[in-house]
Amino acid sequence: MRNSTSLRRAFRAETGLPLSEWRTRLRLNHSLTLLEQGHMVSAVAAWVGFSTNGYILAFRRYFGQTPGTYVRNWENELT
């Protein structure tokens, strides 16, 4: 247990983020590519390890918009 505590502290000192927050951000950032490839929100949520509702809430918290809004805005930028 002591080693895991040391690792968490070292990770936070290096990144400024708790490991769990860094991992969540990594999963959400990866989800952008999947959304841009045209996958459905529920499928993307499952692939990056969230329930659909949990994914939408985390996405909104991190990016300030829902995944559906992100996709619509991204599609509009392409046209």
C-alpha positions in Angstrom: 0.0 0.0 0.0 2.8 2.4 0.8 4.2 2.1 -2.7 0.9 2.9 -4.4 0.6 6.0 -2.2 4.1 7.1 -3.2 3.3 6.5 -6.9 0.1 8.5 -6.6 1.9 11.4 -4.9 4.7 11.3 -7.5 2.3 11.2 -10.4 0.3 14.2 -9.0 3.6 16.2 -8.4 4.7 15.5 -12.0 1.3 16.1 -13.8 -0.6 18.3 -11.3 -3.5 15.9 -11.6 -4.6 12.9 -9.6 -4.1 9.7 -11.6 -7.9 9.1 -11.7 -8.5 12.6 -13.2 -5.7 12.1 -15.8 -7.1 8.8 -16.8 -10.6 10.3 -17.2 -9.2 13.1 -19.4 -7.3 10.6 -21.5 -10.5 8.5 -22.0 -12.5 11.6 -22.9 -9.9 12.9 -25.3 -9.8 9.5 -27.0 -13.5 9.6 -27.3 -13.3 12.7 -29.6 -11.7 10.6 -32.3 -14.4 8.0 -32.0 -17.2 10.6 -32.2 -15.5 12.2 -35.3 -15.5 8.8 -36.9 -19.3 8.7 -36.7 -19.8 6.3 -33.9 -22.9 6.6 -31.7 -22.5 8.3 -28.3 -23.7 5.1 -26.5 -21.1 3.0 -28.3 -18.3 5.5 -27.7 -19.3 5.7 -24.0 -18.9 1.9 -23.7 -15.7 1.8 -25.6 -14.0 4.4 -23.3 -15.4 2.8 -20.1 -18.5 4.9 -19.1 -22.2 4.3 -18.9 -23.9 6.5 -21.4 -25.2 9.0 -18.8 -21.9 9.0 -17.0 -20.1 9.7 -20.3 -22.4 12.6 -21.2 -22.0 14.1 -17.7 -18.2 13.8 -17.7 -18.0 15.1 -21.3 -20.0 18.1 -20.4 -18.0 18.8 -17.3 -14.7 18.5 -19.2 -15.6 20.1 -22.6 -18.5 22.4 -21.6 -20.9 20.7 -24.1 -22.6 17.4 -24.7 -21.1 14.9 -27.1 -24.0 15.4 -29.4 -23.4 19.2 -29.5 -19.7 18.5 -30.1 -20.5 16.3 -33.1 -22.9 18.8 -34.6 -20.3 21.6 -34.2 -17.5 19.5 -35.6 -19.7 18.5 -38.6 -20.5 22.2 -39.2 -16.8 23.1 -39.3 -16.3 20.6 -42.1 -18.9 22.2 -44.4 
